[in-house]
Amino acid sequence: MSLKKYTDIPLNADPSGRFVPWIVALMVYLATISLTVAFVVSSLISRWDTGFTARLSVEIPAQNAFDPDRDWEMTKIRGQVAQILLRTPGVGTVRTLSKNEVLSTLEPWLGQGDDLSDLPLPTLLEVEVKDRDIVDISLMKQNLSEVMPGIMVEDHLGWQSGILDLAHSAQIIGFLIVTMIILAAVSTIAFTSQTSLIIHRNVIEVLYLVGATDDYIAKQFQYHALRVGLRGGTVGFLMASVTFVVLKFFAKDLDTTLLNEVISNSALWSVALLVPLFVTAFMMMAARLSVRLALKYVL
Amino acid sequence: MLRKEAAEIIRFENMGLLFENGPQVFNKLNLSVKEGSFYFLTGPSGAGKSTLLKMIYLNQNQTAGKIELFGRDSLSILHQDIPYIRRKIGVVFQDFRLVSHLSSVDNVALPLKVRGIDPRKARNQAAELLKWVGLEDVLNRNPQTLSGGQQQRIAIARAVIGRPKVLLADEPTGNVDDEIALKLLYLFEEMNKTGTTVIVATHNRALPKEFNHPEIYLNEGKATLIPVGGKKKAE
């Protein structure tokens, strides 16, 4: 297909359309970055969905060290707590974390060292929830406090679902931004096409008089949109690629594996390549339809 | 041997044209143009010669009466069918209406391109035609760099390249010297001999006699047919 065939109207020379490829480039760039953010959020969501299974943590406060009576009492309390937890409807399994596991959770704050083993440590129990809907956390807390005051129940599910909702919202906002960017590109080309119709009215009249159909004239605008879209889209894609490369460079230094993984993901690059093509396709349709409508009802 | 009666290609029946807040250009105008005929359309300035041609190439609707083109009522022709009717009509405009950003050869190739003919083939045909009208040296030059006469020949080449059934020329001799004017009219006669119906609008009333063709004389909204060597014939 030769695009030269559709250059009877000098649309390239329009002052109104001179900046359109740059506007398209910027829009393609923004759409690609928005999609990348949506990709990152999507990856986070899938990690959280699989990583955070429905779990609760129960913490029995630390007791004084070197007290054999207290040790025996703690074992008894642990047993009672575990029984209460297992009797609670909706709870699956209960596991007591080893001393080393508890120490590893403290390492980020206290660092490594032999001295830590001498500290009075709380007892942590990991509770796997089978059915979140029927677990009554407040009743569980009440029953546990009767065994020993100060036992704490950490419910991950509450804030986890909040964060997931936030992440889903961010994803939806990302896609809405992409849609709006495409709409903006489409509107830009529709309005510039209308302006060009007025500017080139004389040439269009000549085309009509030598027997051109509305479709032939609309195709001139459609293929102009193709040229503009491809030109702007290529620049936008290159700008996004440069951004990815720079981000990847910094992500390596910051050890943010998620960003690194997303940027190395071939699916992201395929989508990034599709963005300019989609924008161009929408621009072509917008140019064609707006010109055809104008030719039928206005000119 | 009986000669077959030529078919009527254009017919105006009680046609009227009244511009809004303007003059009554035509009033109950009747006219019949047969296929393969050659007419000079004459009349004083403002009589409506260009307007009548515009009505034939479907660029102006009448406000009363009926116009038939190729057997079809002009008002019943759908918007999407107009281009196909126009492809049967070649027009040489008084102001040439050449597309300034296109070369001479591309201007002439336009009617073929809009028909979907391959642009390379269209350009080749256009180049051949331009050679025939003596413009082989200016094929790739833009029209505004050419003289009035050269532009006119490009306009004529563009009008005839699609082998139209009807050729309309609006004051084709107005911007050229006598020698070129004569050449152009001989060219139209040659086309007429191949079966093309020709209507030449001119203010020069001597031409019909010189070329021995009938005259349609427009005046005060009416058309009067003056046959070859004859007297005015009432509508």
Interface residues (C-beta under 8 A of the other chain):
Chain A: S2 K4 K5 D8 P10 A13 N202 V203 E205 V206 L207 Y208 L209 V210 G211 A212 T213 D214 Y216 K296
Chain B: Y57 N59 H79 Q80 I82 P83 Y84 R86 R87 V91 R97 L98 V99 H101 L102 D106 L110 P111 K113 V114 R115 P119 R158 G162
